[in-house]
Amino acid sequence: MSDPLAARPLSLPEIRLDERLHQTAERLPTRPAIRCDDVLLTFAQLDAAVSRLADTLRELTAPGGSVIGLANAFDPCFAVAYYAILRSGNTLAILNQLQSGQALAHMLRTAGVRLAFVTDDMRTRLAPELTDTDRVDLVPLPAALTPSSISAGPAAATGPRGAACVLFTSGTTGLPKGVLLSHRNLVANAAQIVRAHRLSPNSVTVNHLPSFHPMHLSSAVWSGATQVLCTDPDPVVATRLAAEVEATHYYSLPMRLAQLARDTRLRELRLDTVRAILSGGSALAPASARALTDHFGVAVMQGYGLAETSPLTHCDQPPWPRYGSVGPPVAETGCRIVDVTTRAVLPAGERGEVQVRGPQIMLGYLDTREPSPIDADGWLSTGDIGRLDQDGYLFLIDRLKDTFKYDDNLVAPAEIEQVLATHPAVADCVVVDTPDPLHGAVANALVVPRAEGVTEEGIATFLNDRVPVYQRLARVVLTASIPRGPGGKTSRAALRDLLGDPTTIQ
């Protein structure tokens, strides 16, 4: 069943993203905007704090605007600094607080950042990576609420189509790439998310995330929804908070929702007011989604997007989620599947590379030497392999860079991982390819066992009895843990190196 609302045209005003905050504050001044522990900011208070900091930043930055870095810490200070940087006429560079010092230093240099709001932990990681030539002033993030404490030297206003924000890719195959987004990109995506998630001034969202993603901030401000931040990593604590504040929307990560689905305390929990549980960042196993839906009676929905798309392009729809799918495209967004070799557009059901097009597509990469993934007609090649069903719902299969050929068969490691995960003794797993002189490449698995007594041969037999020959495992390696980066993602390229040197696997 398709969603009739998604087909309606969006009305996108020609405004800067920070102007929307002021509009919402005038319309809903006393409405709570952000609540985090003992901190509560109404929209009027948030708007006033943003203006105070913006005034200070105009005095500190060069004529024409500068790039100001901002750690995506899960803190109300992020919201103040995010909108203040935009309101001051500067460009914002989002810094992932979970990244390594090397990656953070790369982000600062790539974006040309001279002033950055960071956490104490980030300062520690950055200290050995920065030199005198970097000339970056690192400001404690809480200073966003007390701008008079910032000491450092008016910026020109940027129009709605001008540069607003630099997002960085996840960097799982190297150092992160800087993605340049306009106010128009961010305005469009905020409006798209509001419609897809059914947000309104009556909405109360509980965000249970390790970092503050701009999409959750911008969509709540666009709609006038209240955001409640849960900083405790325990998903049971977050669920109880959602019930306490009578949340309508519950945002979390797949790994946390999977943990909640198998937690013995789940039977004690209720979500009477929540209308949707939303997951994004990586795939959520259909079994976990079904378990939560069966228990709470609430749709568990997944979304999809990229840094290059501001980020959201797809979202499953209440009350008709399709497990294993990331849903149809959001409003004003096109999606198609093309052959990975010929680039011909494929029909429903066929697998190939996912391409998207819409008003949220980036201006381009900061490093102009990076090849653009956008063709002359505006279609962006995502690097993901997927298929569309007859109703236009997208099912992701794997990253293009992670797929490989066994003879002439395209093999997606993620599909093998899904079968491996059904083994009762497998706690975690990842599949990567290694070269094979006969078939081109073969699948291998790193597996974290749940208990003693599990054998590599037993797991290989379990898998190989359930999949076609081209998906069978040539090798299984048991390990105590699988290296994962921020957000729980793995780098299959790095794991291939580990498999090449078994002594490095513990």
Secondary structure, DSSP 8 states (H G I E B T S, - for coil): ---GGGGS-----S--HHHHHHHHHHHSTTSEEEEETTEEEEHHHHHHHHHHHHHHHHHHS-TT--EEEEE--SSHHHHHHHHHHHHTT-EEEEE-TTS-HHHHHHHHHHHT-SEEEE-HHHHHHHTTT--GGG--EEEEGGGGG-GGG----------TTSEEEEEE---TTSS--EEEEEHHHHHHHHHHHHHHHT--TT-EEEEE-SS--HHHHHHHHHHT-EEEE---S-HHHHHHHHHHTT-SEEEE-HHHHHHHHT-GGGGG---SS--EEEE-SS---HHHHHHHHHHH--EEEEEEE-GGGSSEEEE--TT---TT--BSB-TT-EEEEE-TTT--B--TT--EEEEEESTT--SEESSTTS---B-TTS-EEEEEEEEE-TT--EEEEEEGGG-EEETTEEE-HHHHHHHHTTSTTEEEEEEEEEEETTTEEEEEEEEEESSTT--HHHHHHHHHTTS-GGG-EEEEEE-S-----GGG---HHHHHHHHHSGGG--
